[in-house]
Amino acid sequence: MKIFIFILLYIQTISSLELKKSSTCQTALGMQSGSIPDSAISVSSSYDSNTVGSKASRARTEQYGGAWCPLNQINSIPNEWLEIDFGN
């Protein structure tokens, strides 16, 4: 019983340390604010570049259709991608 409690406490401690590490990244990347320009966003394809193209991939916006939609239907073989150039 003591070993079980020790292991449980150990796992809980490790988990909380991992959570603290991942929660230190609080700065926005710029996809929502627009500080990343549209020219820095690339996609493999789009159903309609004017409405659901790369610029529609921004977070929390309904502008330009609200989401990027690739030309082909998504399936189990990953061949569609979205790339953001963060510069240097």
N, C-alpha and C positions, 0 to 999 in steps of 0.2 A: 504494500500500500504506500509506503514512504517513497519507493522508487517511482511509482506511478505519479504521485504528486510532484516529485522533483522534475520528472520529464514534462509534465503538464506546465509547470512554471517556466521551465527552460524554453519550451516552444512558445509560450505566451510572450516571454521576454524578447526572443528572436523576432517574432512577428511584429511587436511594437517598434523594435529598432528599424526594421525594414519599412514600416509605415512612416516613421520619422524621416528616413532618407528620401522616400518618394514624395513627401509633402513639402520638401524644401524648394521645389520648382514652382514658384508662384507668379512669375513674370509672363505676361501674355506674349505670344509669338508675333502677333500682328495680323493674323488672318481676319479677325473681326473688325479691328480698328481701321484697316486699310493701309497700315504702314508697310506691309509687304505689297508691292505693286502687282497689278494684274499680269504684267510682263514676266514676273518671277514664278508664275503658276503655269505648269504644263500638264496636259493629260494625254493619255494614249489615243483617245477618240472622244467624240461627243455626239449625241443624238442630234442636237442643233446648237451650234456654237454661239448663236445670238441669245438663246434663252437658257440653255442648260449646259453651257460650255465651262471652261476652266474657271472663269470669273464667278460662276455660280457656286463654287466649292467653298466659299467663305463661311465661317461659323456664325450661327445665330442671325441669319438674314433671310428675308424672303425676296430680296432683289434678284433679278435675272432667273426667276423660277425657283429659287430656294435650295437647289441642290445640283450637283454635277451628275449628269446621266450619260454613261458611255453609249456608243453607237450600238454595240451588240449586247444582248442579254447576258447578265452575269451568270456564270456556271461554276462548276467545281474546278475547272482548269483556269488558274489565274493568268489572264493576259491583258487585263485593263489596269492602268495605274494612274496615280496623281502624284506629281512631283513639285516640290516647292524649293526654289533656289534661295537660300539664305545669304548668299554672297560670301564674303570672306569670313 
